[in-house]
Amino acid sequence: MIRVGLVGRHPVVLLGLERALETAGEISVTATGEVPELLDLKRVDVVLMEAFPGSDGPWLSSIEALSRSVRVVVYSGDCDAADVAQCIRAGAVAHVPKNGALECFVKTVRGAAAGKSPEIPDSSEHEGTSLSCRERVVLRLIADGLTHAQIARRLSISTNTVNTYIKRVRAKLNLGNKADLTRAALRVAPCPD
């Protein structure tokens, strides 16, 4: 049984998440809106926490504090790649879009409880697949929140070239959206100087 603590500011959303996750089986939910309550809970395997993008408020500190003792998964309705990267740097292991399918929430919670982030491919899945130095640089700039046009200007290359690098990275690592790219960037070693 996976024990999940829920953190969010909307009681109706928390109740909906609780019921939805528990119908998936093998998941037990302790719903709360207050992070300090979760810090006192013993034996919580995963915290599913709402992220509040665009602010450096106490929720980032909460992710940092919680991630010291439990796996934290964040969910939000309007996080961009930079917000997701901020959450991952604070200690979250994964991000789920608030409008994602129930299966996405369940898969991510189960993966987090098992000690992995299901949305980020394990490097073992891609043995023999390596990113070029330029692909790594572009991936890191995506994680920093730059647009393709901004990356092109910074690297003095065309936007089409940036698009090509991103397509290659997505194909090599089997990634989808910018949030996936951001999480991957945080796990990929930088280029040697």
Rosetta constraint file for C-alpha pairs under 8 A:
AtomPair CA 1 CA 26 HARMONIC 4.67 0.50
AtomPair CA 1 CA 27 HARMONIC 5.54 0.50
AtomPair CA 1 CA 28 HARMONIC 6.65 0.50
AtomPair CA 2 CA 26 HARMONIC 6.08 0.50
AtomPair CA 2 CA 27 HARMONIC 4.70 0.50
AtomPair CA 2 CA 28 HARMONIC 5.99 0.50
AtomPair CA 2 CA 44 HARMONIC 7.97 0.50
AtomPair CA 2 CA 45 HARMONIC 6.20 0.50
AtomPair CA 2 CA 46 HARMONIC 7.65 0.50
AtomPair CA 2 CA 110 HARMONIC 7.49 0.50
AtomPair CA 2 CA 113 HARMONIC 6.85 0.50
AtomPair CA 3 CA 27 HARMONIC 6.02 0.50
AtomPair CA 3 CA 28 HARMONIC 4.87 0.50
AtomPair CA 3 CA 29 HARMONIC 5.87 0.50
AtomPair CA 3 CA 30 HARMONIC 7.41 0.50
AtomPair CA 3 CA 43 HARMONIC 7.29 0.50
AtomPair CA 3 CA 44 HARMONIC 5.10 0.50
AtomPair CA 3 CA 45 HARMONIC 5.18 0.50
AtomPair CA 3 CA 46 HARMONIC 6.53 0.50
AtomPair CA 4 CA 27 HARMONIC 7.04 0.50
AtomPair CA 4 CA 28 HARMONIC 6.08 0.50
AtomPair CA 4 CA 29 HARMONIC 4.73 0.50
AtomPair CA 4 CA 30 HARMONIC 6.08 0.50
AtomPair CA 4 CA 44 HARMONIC 5.86 0.50
AtomPair CA 4 CA 45 HARMONIC 6.00 0.50
AtomPair CA 4 CA 46 HARMONIC 4.89 0.50
AtomPair CA 4 CA 47 HARMONIC 5.56 0.50
AtomPair CA 4 CA 48 HARMONIC 6.85 0.50
AtomPair CA 5 CA 29 HARMONIC 5.91 0.50
AtomPair CA 5 CA 30 HARMONIC 4.89 0.50
AtomPair CA 5 CA 31 HARMONIC 5.80 0.50
AtomPair CA 5 CA 32 HARMONIC 7.07 0.50
AtomPair CA 5 CA 38 HARMONIC 6.68 0.50
AtomPair CA 5 CA 44 HARMONIC 6.42 0.50
AtomPair CA 5 CA 45 HARMONIC 7.98 0.50
AtomPair CA 5 CA 46 HARMONIC 6.35 0.50
AtomPair CA 5 CA 47 HARMONIC 4.62 0.50
AtomPair CA 5 CA 48 HARMONIC 6.12 0.50
AtomPair CA 6 CA 14 HARMONIC 6.71 0.50
AtomPair CA 6 CA 18 HARMONIC 7.76 0.50
AtomPair CA 6 CA 29 HARMONIC 7.20 0.50
AtomPair CA 6 CA 30 HARMONIC 6.43 0.50
AtomPair CA 6 CA 31 HARMONIC 4.82 0.50
AtomPair CA 6 CA 32 HARMONIC 5.64 0.50
AtomPair CA 6 CA 33 HARMONIC 7.07 0.50
AtomPair CA 6 CA 47 HARMONIC 5.85 0.50
AtomPair CA 6 CA 48 HARMONIC 4.94 0.50
AtomPair CA 6 CA 49 HARMONIC 5.84 0.50
AtomPair CA 7 CA 14 HARMONIC 7.44 0.50
AtomPair CA 7 CA 31 HARMONIC 7.06 0.50
AtomPair CA 7 CA 32 HARMONIC 5.63 0.50
AtomPair CA 7 CA 33 HARMONIC 4.82 0.50
AtomPair CA 7 CA 34 HARMONIC 6.27 0.50
AtomPair CA 7 CA 35 HARMONIC 6.37 0.50
AtomPair CA 7 CA 47 HARMONIC 7.31 0.50
AtomPair CA 7 CA 48 HARMONIC 6.25 0.50
AtomPair CA 7 CA 49 HARMONIC 4.51 0.50
AtomPair CA 7 CA 50 HARMONIC 6.10 0.50
AtomPair CA 8 CA 13 HARMONIC 7.81 0.50
AtomPair CA 8 CA 14 HARMONIC 6.57 0.50
AtomPair CA 8 CA 32 HARMONIC 7.46 0.50
AtomPair CA 8 CA 33 HARMONIC 5.08 0.50
AtomPair CA 8 CA 34 HARMONIC 7.56 0.50
AtomPair CA 8 CA 49 HARMONIC 5.98 0.50
AtomPair CA 8 CA 50 HARMONIC 4.94 0.50
AtomPair CA 9 CA 33 HARMONIC 5.86 0.50
AtomPair CA 9 CA 50 HARMONIC 7.59 0.50
AtomPair CA 10 CA 14 HARMONIC 6.34 0.50
AtomPair CA 10 CA 33 HARMONIC 7.68 0.50
AtomPair CA 11 CA 15 HARMONIC 6.11 0.50
AtomPair CA 11 CA 33 HARMONIC 7.23 0.50
AtomPair CA 12 CA 16 HARMONIC 6.13 0.50
AtomPair CA 13 CA 17 HARMONIC 6.09 0.50
AtomPair CA 14 CA 18 HARMONIC 6.01 0.50
AtomPair CA 14 CA 31 HARMONIC 6.53 0.50
AtomPair CA 14 CA 32 HARMONIC 7.61 0.50
AtomPair CA 14 CA 33 HARMONIC 7.86 0.50
AtomPair CA 15 CA 19 HARMONIC 6.22 0.50
AtomPair CA 15 CA 31 HARMONIC 7.34 0.50
AtomPair CA 16 CA 20 HARMONIC 6.02 0.50
AtomPair CA 17 CA 21 HARMONIC 5.91 0.50
AtomPair CA 18 CA 22 HARMONIC 6.13 0.50
AtomPair CA 18 CA 29 HARMONIC 5.82 0.50
AtomPair CA 18 CA 30 HARMONIC 7.79 0.50
AtomPair CA 18 CA 31 HARMONIC 6.68 0.50
AtomPair CA 19 CA 23 HARMONIC 6.23 0.50
AtomPair CA 20 CA 24 HARMONIC 6.79 0.50
AtomPair CA 20 CA 102 HARMONIC 7.02 0.50
AtomPair CA 21 CA 25 HARMONIC 7.40 0.50
AtomPair CA 21 CA 27 HARMONIC 6.40 0.50
AtomPair CA 21 CA 28 HARMONIC 7.79 0.50
AtomPair CA 21 CA 29 HARMONIC 7.53 0.50
AtomPair CA 21 CA 102 HARMONIC 7.58 0.50
AtomPair CA 21 CA 105 HARMONIC 7.78 0.50
AtomPair CA 21 CA 106 HARMONIC 6.49 0.50
AtomPair CA 22 CA 26 HARMONIC 7.34 0.50
AtomPair CA 22 CA 27 HARMONIC 5.36 0.50
AtomPair CA 22 CA 28 HARMONIC 5.94 0.50
AtomPair CA 22 CA 29 HARMONIC 6.83 0.50
AtomPair CA 24 CA 106 HARMONIC 7.11 0.50
AtomPair CA 32 CA 37 HARMONIC 7.42 0.50
AtomPair CA 32 CA 38 HARMONIC 7.66 0.50
AtomPair CA 34 CA 38 HARMONIC 7.05 0.50
AtomPair CA 35 CA 39 HARMONIC 6.46 0.50
AtomPair CA 35 CA 62 HARMONIC 6.76 0.50
AtomPair CA 36 CA 40 HARMONIC 6.68 0.50
AtomPair CA 37 CA 41 HARMONIC 6.59 0.50
AtomPair CA 39 CA 66 HARMONIC 6.58 0.50
AtomPair CA 44 CA 70 HARMONIC 7.06 0.50
AtomPair CA 45 CA 70 HARMONIC 6.09 0.50
AtomPair CA 45 CA 71 HARMONIC 6.71 0.50
AtomPair CA 45 CA 113 HARMONIC 5.89 0.50
AtomPair CA 46 CA 70 HARMONIC 5.95 0.50
AtomPair CA 46 CA 71 HARMONIC 4.95 0.50
AtomPair CA 46 CA 72 HARMONIC 5.83 0.50
AtomPair CA 46 CA 73 HARMONIC 7.23 0.50
AtomPair CA 46 CA 109 HARMONIC 6.85 0.50
AtomPair CA 46 CA 112 HARMONIC 6.79 0.50
AtomPair CA 46 CA 113 HARMONIC 6.00 0.50
AtomPair CA 47 CA 66 HARMONIC 7.93 0.50
AtomPair CA 47 CA 70 HARMONIC 6.95 0.50
AtomPair CA 47 CA 71 HARMONIC 6.28 0.50
AtomPair CA 47 CA 72 HARMONIC 4.79 0.50
AtomPair CA 47 CA 73 HARMONIC 6.11 0.50
AtomPair CA 48 CA 72 HARMONIC 6.07 0.50
AtomPair CA 48 CA 73 HARMONIC 4.87 0.50
AtomPair CA 48 CA 74 HARMONIC 5.70 0.50
AtomPair CA 48 CA 75 HARMONIC 7.14 0.50
AtomPair CA 48 CA 109 HARMONIC 7.73 0.50
AtomPair CA 49 CA 72 HARMONIC 7.04 0.50
AtomPair CA 49 CA 73 HARMONIC 6.15 0.50
AtomPair CA 49 CA 74 HARMONIC 4.71 0.50
AtomPair CA 49 CA 75 HARMONIC 6.14 0.50
AtomPair CA 50 CA 74 HARMONIC 5.46 0.50
AtomPair CA 50 CA 75 HARMONIC 4.87 0.50
AtomPair CA 50 CA 76 HARMONIC 5.63 0.50
AtomPair CA 51 CA 59 HARMONIC 6.94 0.50
AtomPair CA 51 CA 74 HARMONIC 5.76 0.50
AtomPair CA 51 CA 75 HARMONIC 5.83 0.50
AtomPair CA 51 CA 76 HARMONIC 5.36 0.50
AtomPair CA 51 CA 79 HARMONIC 7.83 0.50
AtomPair CA 51 CA 87 HARMONIC 7.75 0.50
AtomPair CA 52 CA 59 HARMONIC 7.12 0.50
AtomPair CA 52 CA 76 HARMONIC 7.01 0.50
AtomPair CA 52 CA 79 HARMONIC 7.85 0.50
AtomPair CA 53 CA 76 HARMONIC 7.83 0.50
AtomPair CA 53 CA 78 HARMONIC 6.98 0.50
AtomPair CA 53 CA 79 HARMONIC 5.52 0.50
AtomPair CA 53 CA 80 HARMONIC 7.88 0.50
AtomPair CA 53 CA 83 HARMONIC 5.68 0.50
AtomPair CA 54 CA 83 HARMONIC 6.83 0.50
AtomPair CA 56 CA 60 HARMONIC 6.38 0.50
AtomPair CA 57 CA 61 HARMONIC 7.47 0.50
AtomPair CA 58 CA 62 HARMONIC 6.12 0.50
AtomPair CA 59 CA 63 HARMONIC 6.23 0.50
AtomPair CA 60 CA 64 HARMONIC 6.30 0.50
AtomPair CA 60 CA 87 HARMONIC 6.82 0.50
AtomPair CA 60 CA 90 HARMONIC 6.23 0.50
AtomPair CA 61 CA 65 HARMONIC 6.12 0.50
AtomPair CA 61 CA 90 HARMONIC 7.52 0.50
AtomPair CA 62 CA 66 HARMONIC 5.93 0.50
AtomPair CA 63 CA 67 HARMONIC 5.83 0.50
AtomPair CA 63 CA 72 HARMONIC 6.88 0.50
AtomPair CA 63 CA 87 HARMONIC 7.37 0.50
AtomPair CA 63 CA 90 HARMONIC 5.97 0.50
AtomPair CA 63 CA 91 HARMONIC 6.08 0.50
AtomPair CA 63 CA 92 HARMONIC 6.47 0.50
AtomPair CA 64 CA 68 HARMONIC 6.75 0.50
AtomPair CA 64 CA 90 HARMONIC 5.04 0.50
AtomPair CA 64 CA 91 HARMONIC 5.45 0.50
AtomPair CA 64 CA 92 HARMONIC 7.90 0.50
AtomPair CA 65 CA 69 HARMONIC 7.83 0.50
AtomPair CA 66 CA 70 HARMONIC 5.93 0.50
AtomPair CA 66 CA 71 HARMONIC 7.64 0.50
AtomPair CA 66 CA 72 HARMONIC 6.97 0.50
AtomPair CA 67 CA 71 HARMONIC 5.62 0.50
AtomPair CA 67 CA 72 HARMONIC 5.81 0.50
AtomPair CA 67 CA 91 HARMONIC 5.38 0.50
AtomPair CA 67 CA 92 HARMONIC 6.64 0.50
AtomPair CA 68 CA 91 HARMONIC 7.95 0.50
AtomPair CA 71 CA 92 HARMONIC 6.96 0.50
AtomPair CA 71 CA 93 HARMONIC 6.56 0.50
AtomPair CA 71 CA 112 HARMONIC 6.25 0.50
AtomPair CA 71 CA 113 HARMONIC 7.04 0.50
AtomPair CA 71 CA 115 HARMONIC 7.82 0.50
AtomPair CA 72 CA 91 HARMONIC 7.14 0.50
AtomPair CA 72 CA 92 HARMONIC 4.75 0.50
AtomPair CA 72 CA 93 HARMONIC 5.87 0.50
AtomPair CA 72 CA 94 HARMONIC 7.38 0.50
AtomPair CA 72 CA 112 HARMONIC 7.73 0.50
AtomPair CA 73 CA 92 HARMONIC 5.51 0.50
AtomPair CA 73 CA 93 HARMONIC 5.73 0.50
AtomPair CA 73 CA 94 HARMONIC 4.98 0.50
AtomPair CA 73 CA 95 HARMONIC 5.79 0.50
AtomPair CA 73 CA 96 HARMONIC 7.48 0.50
AtomPair CA 73 CA 108 HARMONIC 7.71 0.50
AtomPair CA 73 CA 109 HARMONIC 7.23 0.50
AtomPair CA 73 CA 112 HARMONIC 7.41 0.50
AtomPair CA 74 CA 87 HARMONIC 7.50 0.50
AtomPair CA 74 CA 92 HARMONIC 6.60 0.50
AtomPair CA 74 CA 94 HARMONIC 6.38 0.50
AtomPair CA 74 CA 95 HARMONIC 4.83 0.50
AtomPair CA 74 CA 96 HARMONIC 6.33 0.50
AtomPair CA 75 CA 95 HARMONIC 5.50 0.50
AtomPair CA 75 CA 96 HARMONIC 4.69 0.50
AtomPair CA 75 CA 97 HARMONIC 5.49 0.50
AtomPair CA 75 CA 98 HARMONIC 5.55 0.50
AtomPair CA 76 CA 95 HARMONIC 7.87 0.50
AtomPair CA 76 CA 96 HARMONIC 6.91 0.50
AtomPair CA 76 CA 97 HARMONIC 5.39 0.50
AtomPair CA 76 CA 98 HARMONIC 4.83 0.50
AtomPair CA 77 CA 97 HARMONIC 5.83 0.50
AtomPair CA 77 CA 98 HARMONIC 4.70 0.50
AtomPair CA 77 CA 99 HARMONIC 6.59 0.50
AtomPair CA 78 CA 97 HARMONIC 7.78 0.50
AtomPair CA 79 CA 83 HARMONIC 5.39 0.50
AtomPair CA 79 CA 84 HARMONIC 6.23 0.50
AtomPair CA 79 CA 97 HARMONIC 7.90 0.50
AtomPair CA 80 CA 84 HARMONIC 6.31 0.50
AtomPair CA 80 CA 145 HARMONIC 7.88 0.50
AtomPair CA 80 CA 178 HARMONIC 7.95 0.50
AtomPair CA 80 CA 179 HARMONIC 7.20 0.50
AtomPair CA 81 CA 85 HARMONIC 6.13 0.50
AtomPair CA 81 CA 142 HARMONIC 7.54 0.50
AtomPair CA 81 CA 143 HARMONIC 6.24 0.50
AtomPair CA 81 CA 144 HARMONIC 7.69 0.50
AtomPair CA 81 CA 145 HARMONIC 5.79 0.50
AtomPair CA 81 CA 178 HARMONIC 5.77 0.50
AtomPair CA 81 CA 179 HARMONIC 5.04 0.50
AtomPair CA 81 CA 182 HARMONIC 6.13 0.50
AtomPair CA 82 CA 86 HARMONIC 6.19 0.50
AtomPair CA 82 CA 143 HARMONIC 6.20 0.50
AtomPair CA 82 CA 144 HARMONIC 5.80 0.50
AtomPair CA 82 CA 145 HARMONIC 4.68 0.50
AtomPair CA 82 CA 182 HARMONIC 7.81 0.50
AtomPair CA 83 CA 87 HARMONIC 6.35 0.50
AtomPair CA 84 CA 88 HARMONIC 6.22 0.50
AtomPair CA 84 CA 95 HARMONIC 6.75 0.50
AtomPair CA 84 CA 179 HARMONIC 6.42 0.50
AtomPair CA 84 CA 182 HARMONIC 7.30 0.50
AtomPair CA 84 CA 183 HARMONIC 7.77 0.50
AtomPair CA 85 CA 89 HARMONIC 6.07 0.50
AtomPair CA 85 CA 143 HARMONIC 6.31 0.50
AtomPair CA 85 CA 144 HARMONIC 7.53 0.50
AtomPair CA 85 CA 179 HARMONIC 7.89 0.50
AtomPair CA 85 CA 182 HARMONIC 6.02 0.50
AtomPair CA 85 CA 183 HARMONIC 6.72 0.50
AtomPair CA 85 CA 186 HARMONIC 7.75 0.50
AtomPair CA 86 CA 90 HARMONIC 6.20 0.50
AtomPair CA 87 CA 91 HARMONIC 6.50 0.50
AtomPair CA 87 CA 92 HARMONIC 5.62 0.50
AtomPair CA 88 CA 92 HARMONIC 4.59 0.50
AtomPair CA 88 CA 93 HARMONIC 6.13 0.50
AtomPair CA 88 CA 94 HARMONIC 7.00 0.50
AtomPair CA 88 CA 183 HARMONIC 7.24 0.50
AtomPair CA 88 CA 186 HARMONIC 7.97 0.50
AtomPair CA 93 CA 112 HARMONIC 6.95 0.50
AtomPair CA 93 CA 116 HARMONIC 7.73 0.50
AtomPair CA 93 CA 117 HARMONIC 5.92 0.50
AtomPair CA 94 CA 108 HARMONIC 7.21 0.50
AtomPair CA 94 CA 112 HARMONIC 7.73 0.50
AtomPair CA 94 CA 117 HARMONIC 5.88 0.50
AtomPair CA 94 CA 118 HARMONIC 7.91 0.50
AtomPair CA 94 CA 119 HARMONIC 7.12 0.50
AtomPair CA 94 CA 183 HARMONIC 7.80 0.50
AtomPair CA 95 CA 179 HARMONIC 7.86 0.50
AtomPair CA 96 CA 100 HARMONIC 6.67 0.50
AtomPair CA 96 CA 104 HARMONIC 7.16 0.50
AtomPair CA 96 CA 105 HARMONIC 6.50 0.50
AtomPair CA 96 CA 108 HARMONIC 7.53 0.50
AtomPair CA 100 CA 104 HARMONIC 6.17 0.50
AtomPair CA 100 CA 105 HARMONIC 7.18 0.50
AtomPair CA 101 CA 105 HARMONIC 6.83 0.50
AtomPair CA 102 CA 106 HARMONIC 6.19 0.50
AtomPair CA 103 CA 107 HARMONIC 5.87 0.50
AtomPair CA 104 CA 108 HARMONIC 6.04 0.50
AtomPair CA 105 CA 109 HARMONIC 6.09 0.50
AtomPair CA 106 CA 110 HARMONIC 6.04 0.50
AtomPair CA 107 CA 111 HARMONIC 5.95 0.50
AtomPair CA 107 CA 118 HARMONIC 7.10 0.50
AtomPair CA 108 CA 112 HARMONIC 6.02 0.50
AtomPair CA 108 CA 117 HARMONIC 6.79 0.50
AtomPair CA 108 CA 118 HARMONIC 5.84 0.50
AtomPair CA 108 CA 119 HARMONIC 7.28 0.50
AtomPair CA 109 CA 113 HARMONIC 6.12 0.50
AtomPair CA 110 CA 114 HARMONIC 6.18 0.50
AtomPair CA 111 CA 115 HARMONIC 6.35 0.50
AtomPair CA 111 CA 116 HARMONIC 5.21 0.50
AtomPair CA 111 CA 117 HARMONIC 5.63 0.50
AtomPair CA 111 CA 118 HARMONIC 5.36 0.50
AtomPair CA 112 CA 116 HARMONIC 5.13 0.50
AtomPair CA 112 CA 117 HARMONIC 5.58 0.50
AtomPair CA 112 CA 118 HARMONIC 7.42 0.50
AtomPair CA 117 CA 121 HARMONIC 7.86 0.50
AtomPair CA 119 CA 180 HARMONIC 6.72 0.50
AtomPair CA 120 CA 175 HARMONIC 7.77 0.50
AtomPair CA 120 CA 180 HARMONIC 6.58 0.50
AtomPair CA 120 CA 183 HARMONIC 6.50 0.50
AtomPair CA 120 CA 184 HARMONIC 6.04 0.50
AtomPair CA 121 CA 125 HARMONIC 6.63 0.50
AtomPair CA 121 CA 126 HARMONIC 7.81 0.50
AtomPair CA 121 CA 173 HARMONIC 6.70 0.50
AtomPair CA 121 CA 174 HARMONIC 7.46 0.50
AtomPair CA 121 CA 175 HARMONIC 7.97 0.50
AtomPair CA 121 CA 184 HARMONIC 7.75 0.50
AtomPair CA 122 CA 126 HARMONIC 7.21 0.50
AtomPair CA 123 CA 127 HARMONIC 6.42 0.50
AtomPair CA 126 CA 130 HARMONIC 7.96 0.50
AtomPair CA 126 CA 172 HARMONIC 7.63 0.50
AtomPair CA 126 CA 173 HARMONIC 6.85 0.50
AtomPair CA 129 CA 172 HARMONIC 6.32 0.50
AtomPair CA 129 CA 173 HARMONIC 7.86 0.50
AtomPair CA 130 CA 172 HARMONIC 7.58 0.50
AtomPair CA 131 CA 135 HARMONIC 5.78 0.50
AtomPair CA 131 CA 136 HARMONIC 6.21 0.50
AtomPair CA 131 CA 169 HARMONIC 6.96 0.50
AtomPair CA 131 CA 172 HARMONIC 7.65 0.50
AtomPair CA 132 CA 136 HARMONIC 6.31 0.50
AtomPair CA 133 CA 137 HARMONIC 6.29 0.50
AtomPair CA 133 CA 190 HARMONIC 7.87 0.50
AtomPair CA 133 CA 191 HARMONIC 5.44 0.50
AtomPair CA 134 CA 138 HARMONIC 6.22 0.50
AtomPair CA 134 CA 165 HARMONIC 7.81 0.50
AtomPair CA 135 CA 139 HARMONIC 6.05 0.50
AtomPair CA 135 CA 165 HARMONIC 5.59 0.50
AtomPair CA 135 CA 166 HARMONIC 7.29 0.50
AtomPair CA 135 CA 168 HARMONIC 7.84 0.50
AtomPair CA 135 CA 169 HARMONIC 6.61 0.50
AtomPair CA 136 CA 140 HARMONIC 6.14 0.50
AtomPair CA 136 CA 185 HARMONIC 7.46 0.50
AtomPair CA 136 CA 188 HARMONIC 7.41 0.50
AtomPair CA 136 CA 189 HARMONIC 7.98 0.50
AtomPair CA 136 CA 190 HARMONIC 6.54 0.50
AtomPair CA 136 CA 191 HARMONIC 6.86 0.50
AtomPair CA 137 CA 141 HARMONIC 6.30 0.50
AtomPair CA 137 CA 190 HARMONIC 7.47 0.50
AtomPair CA 137 CA 191 HARMONIC 7.46 0.50
AtomPair CA 138 CA 142 HARMONIC 6.26 0.50
AtomPair CA 138 CA 151 HARMONIC 7.03 0.50
AtomPair CA 138 CA 162 HARMONIC 7.18 0.50
AtomPair CA 138 CA 165 HARMONIC 7.16 0.50
AtomPair CA 138 CA 166 HARMONIC 7.41 0.50
AtomPair CA 139 CA 143 HARMONIC 6.34 0.50
AtomPair CA 139 CA 166 HARMONIC 7.28 0.50
AtomPair CA 139 CA 169 HARMONIC 7.74 0.50
AtomPair CA 139 CA 181 HARMONIC 6.71 0.50
AtomPair CA 139 CA 182 HARMONIC 7.30 0.50
AtomPair CA 139 CA 185 HARMONIC 5.66 0.50
AtomPair CA 140 CA 144 HARMONIC 6.29 0.50
AtomPair CA 140 CA 182 HARMONIC 7.46 0.50
AtomPair CA 140 CA 185 HARMONIC 5.41 0.50
AtomPair CA 140 CA 186 HARMONIC 7.72 0.50
AtomPair CA 141 CA 145 HARMONIC 6.60 0.50
AtomPair CA 141 CA 146 HARMONIC 5.79 0.50
AtomPair CA 141 CA 151 HARMONIC 6.68 0.50
AtomPair CA 142 CA 146 HARMONIC 5.29 0.50
AtomPair CA 142 CA 147 HARMONIC 6.81 0.50
AtomPair CA 142 CA 148 HARMONIC 7.74 0.50
AtomPair CA 142 CA 151 HARMONIC 7.87 0.50
AtomPair CA 142 CA 178 HARMONIC 7.37 0.50
AtomPair CA 142 CA 181 HARMONIC 7.24 0.50
AtomPair CA 142 CA 182 HARMONIC 6.54 0.50
AtomPair CA 143 CA 178 HARMONIC 7.91 0.50
AtomPair CA 143 CA 181 HARMONIC 6.92 0.50
AtomPair CA 143 CA 182 HARMONIC 4.30 0.50
AtomPair CA 143 CA 183 HARMONIC 7.62 0.50
AtomPair CA 143 CA 185 HARMONIC 6.22 0.50
AtomPair CA 143 CA 186 HARMONIC 7.70 0.50
AtomPair CA 144 CA 182 HARMONIC 7.96 0.50
AtomPair CA 146 CA 150 HARMONIC 5.77 0.50
AtomPair CA 146 CA 151 HARMONIC 6.20 0.50
AtomPair CA 147 CA 151 HARMONIC 6.22 0.50
AtomPair CA 148 CA 152 HARMONIC 6.16 0.50
AtomPair CA 148 CA 159 HARMONIC 6.07 0.50
AtomPair CA 148 CA 162 HARMONIC 6.18 0.50
AtomPair CA 148 CA 163 HARMONIC 7.07 0.50
AtomPair CA 149 CA 153 HARMONIC 6.31 0.50
AtomPair CA 149 CA 158 HARMONIC 7.99 0.50
AtomPair CA 149 CA 159 HARMONIC 5.57 0.50
AtomPair CA 150 CA 154 HARMONIC 6.15 0.50
AtomPair CA 151 CA 155 HARMONIC 6.06 0.50
AtomPair CA 151 CA 159 HARMONIC 7.81 0.50
AtomPair CA 151 CA 162 HARMONIC 7.15 0.50
AtomPair CA 152 CA 156 HARMONIC 5.65 0.50
AtomPair CA 152 CA 157 HARMONIC 4.86 0.50
AtomPair CA 152 CA 158 HARMONIC 5.34 0.50
AtomPair CA 152 CA 159 HARMONIC 5.25 0.50
AtomPair CA 152 CA 161 HARMONIC 7.76 0.50
AtomPair CA 152 CA 162 HARMONIC 6.22 0.50
AtomPair CA 153 CA 157 HARMONIC 6.57 0.50
AtomPair CA 153 CA 158 HARMONIC 7.65 0.50
AtomPair CA 157 CA 161 HARMONIC 6.46 0.50
AtomPair CA 157 CA 162 HARMONIC 7.35 0.50
AtomPair CA 158 CA 162 HARMONIC 6.58 0.50
AtomPair CA 159 CA 163 HARMONIC 6.17 0.50
AtomPair CA 160 CA 164 HARMONIC 6.17 0.50
AtomPair CA 161 CA 165 HARMONIC 6.28 0.50
AtomPair CA 162 CA 166 HARMONIC 6.23 0.50
AtomPair CA 163 CA 167 HARMONIC 6.12 0.50
AtomPair CA 164 CA 168 HARMONIC 6.20 0.50
AtomPair CA 165 CA 169 HARMONIC 6.21 0.50
AtomPair CA 166 CA 170 HARMONIC 6.08 0.50
AtomPair CA 167 CA 171 HARMONIC 6.10 0.50
AtomPair CA 168 CA 172 HARMONIC 5.98 0.50
AtomPair CA 169 CA 173 HARMONIC 5.98 0.50
AtomPair CA 169 CA 174 HARMONIC 7.84 0.50
AtomPair CA 169 CA 175 HARMONIC 7.64 0.50
AtomPair CA 170 CA 174 HARMONIC 5.18 0.50
AtomPair CA 170 CA 175 HARMONIC 4.58 0.50
AtomPair CA 170 CA 176 HARMONIC 6.54 0.50
AtomPair CA 170 CA 181 HARMONIC 7.62 0.50
AtomPair CA 171 CA 175 HARMONIC 6.88 0.50
AtomPair CA 175 CA 180 HARMONIC 5.86 0.50
AtomPair CA 175 CA 181 HARMONIC 6.53 0.50
AtomPair CA 176 CA 180 HARMONIC 5.95 0.50
AtomPair CA 176 CA 181 HARMONIC 7.31 0.50
AtomPair CA 177 CA 181 HARMONIC 6.51 0.50
AtomPair CA 178 CA 182 HARMONIC 6.04 0.50
AtomPair CA 179 CA 183 HARMONIC 6.28 0.50
AtomPair CA 180 CA 184 HARMONIC 6.17 0.50
AtomPair CA 181 CA 185 HARMONIC 6.09 0.50
AtomPair CA 182 CA 186 HARMONIC 6.50 0.50
AtomPair CA 183 CA 187 HARMONIC 6.79 0.50
AtomPair CA 184 CA 188 HARMONIC 6.18 0.50
